[in-house]
């Protein structure tokens, strides 16, 4: 799997897809994972084994700061939060 400096994911509303886990794996050491909050919570595991920055995308456009929902990560059903 190729490593990328910046990985953008919009996985909300698709629990169990593995999208969050795959995105974390694609981030290069020292890179950034950007999670969009528009479609709801990203459901999955964060198994982080390298330095990375995780941020939501709401702050990219200051004109849209108050209108963008917060990025959310949620544990899968029946797992500890």
Secondary structure, 3 states (H helix, E strand, C coil): CCCEEEEEECCCCCCCCCHHHHHHHHEEEEEEEEECCCCCCEECCCCCCCCCEEEECCCCCHHHCCCCCCCCEECCCCCCC
